[in-house]
Amino acid sequence: MSKRMRSYWVVSPNVRYNESTVSDWRRASVLGRAAFMGWKPGDHQIGDRFAHEIVPGDVILIARRHHFEPEIVGLGIVKGEAQRTIKGVKTPQSFGAMRKLSPFVAMSRAPTRVPVIDAVRHTSALAKLHPSSREAHALVCNWMDRLLSRTGNRNSDKDVLAKAESKEQNSKDTQIVDSPRHHQLDYIIRSKRQVKRAKKNEALLLIGYSRWLKRQGRTLATTKHGKLQCDGFEKERRNLIEAKSSTSREHIRMAVGQLLDYAFQIEKKFGKPNMAILLPREPDPDAVNWLPQRNISLIWRVKTAFLDNANGQFT
């Protein structure tokens, strides 16, 4: 008996056809490493296909076409059978079925050479790709296979930081590392040990975020104005980033001041930037509910992925 060929599927992140909850479903997929379907098996043919036609070993790309552009959440290999519940993850609404994905790679954008837009031209909640008959589908499927095969083989952020620190000793190039050039005025009342630990945690966070963007063909650089140097600047999107090692109100307030200062200094050259604070985890809403009025967004780490509260502008 011949072995079944792997199938490739696209599942929409708009689980309940409610635009206001797409960001919450995105978060649930990243946290749960899972694809969700609004239709229940037995209630609709799409629900039946999602629960029964998709089998372990198949690949699911969680994505859709939105404003004529591909919007990606992540991709992974199906593990196990369809489930009606998921533990440890809060979903914005009920759902019909869920498929766990392992390994799972979270991302929001594919490299420009990968024609994901051709794989998400449909409007249905579920679509099957046809790599054997469509060249664009074959390119997308091959890209997913390569990406999934590399998952787990990357160096850790700590390894990258150690190499960067070693290189810094013999190089004058600017690095995202713990260095004398990375001044943080908010730490002057702390001990030297606390300063060093905070800077190192911020460096690790920046390295992780930079690598996350790089996987999607994007580059996080920096800008310098006199002695002022921001933590990160993505020129293509005009994203200005300030990283903090803690979600405390003290750190957030300091980040706001730094962002406003940097934004003022670079606006003449680059235009008005999109500002965001990069944090190690999602903060308490009460500590940050005043930021949207200042046009400042948040980015936070979720395992090896990053989420934001700006509809993917920074992720």
Helices and strands as residue ranges (DSSP letters): E 8-11, G 19-21, H 22-32, E 34-37, H 45-48, I 49-53, E 59-66, E 69-83, E 97-106, G 116-119, E 126-128, H 135-150, H 157-168, G 185-187, H 192-214, E 224-225, E 228-229, E 232-234, E 239-243, H 249-270, E 274-279, H 285-288, G 292-294, E 296-302, E 305-308
